[in-house]
């Protein structure tokens, strides 16, 4: 666990810039969504997107 904490401390700037990037996207109106794709569905309902 100490190695993980040391890694986060060493690369703090990466997390800082990712956070700034995310906040900038949110302010400009973008939304980041993680969508689960059901591979068994294959758009069975034609004309509709899930």
TORSERO-883534 format. One line per field, with one value per residue (C-alpha): residue number from 1; residue in one letter; x, y, z. Coordinates in steps of 0.1 Angstrom, whole numbers. Each point is the difference from the previous one (the first is absolute). Layout:
BEGIN
resi = [NUM, ...] .
resn = [A, ...] .
u = [X, ...] .
v = [Y, ...] .
w = [Z, ...] .
END
This chain:
BEGIN
resi = [1, 2, 3, 4, 5, 6, 7, 8, 9, 10, 11, 12, 13, 14, 15, 16, 17, 18, 19, 20, 21, 22, 23, 24, 25, 26, 27, 28, 29, 30, 31, 32, 33, 34, 35, 36, 37, 38, 39, 40, 41, 42, 43, 44, 45, 46, 47, 48, 49, 50] .
resn = [X, X, X, X, X, X, X, X, X, X, X, X, X, X, X, X, X, X, X, X, X, X, X, X, X, X, X, X, X, X, X, X, X, X, X, X, X, X, X, X, X, X, X, X, X, X, X, X, X, X] .
u = [0, 29, 12, -34, -1, 35, -9, -30, 22, 26, -25, -23, 2, -16, -30, -1, -1, -25, -23, 6, -8, -32, -12, 8, -21, -29, 1, -1, -31, 14, -9, 22, -21, 11, -26, -1, -6, -21, 16, -30, -25, 14, -26, -28, -25, 5, -1, 9, 33, 5] .
v = [0, 23, -4, 11, 31, 9, -3, 23, 25, -2, 5, 25, 24, -26, -2, 38, 6, -28, 17, 34, -15, -16, 32, 19, -24, 3, 38, 0, -22, -35, -30, -31, -31, -36, -21, -38, -15, -32, -22, -24, 27, 10, 28, -25, 29, 15, 38, 4, 5, -12] .
w = [0, 7, -36, -13, 23, -11, -37, 5, 18, -28, -28, 17, -30, -23, 23, 4, -38, -6, 26, -17, -34, 14, 16, -32, -20, 25, -1, -38, 0, -7, 21, 2, 4, 2, -18, 2, -34, -1, -27, 0, -10, -34, -3, -1, 2, -34, -2, 37, 16, 35] .
END
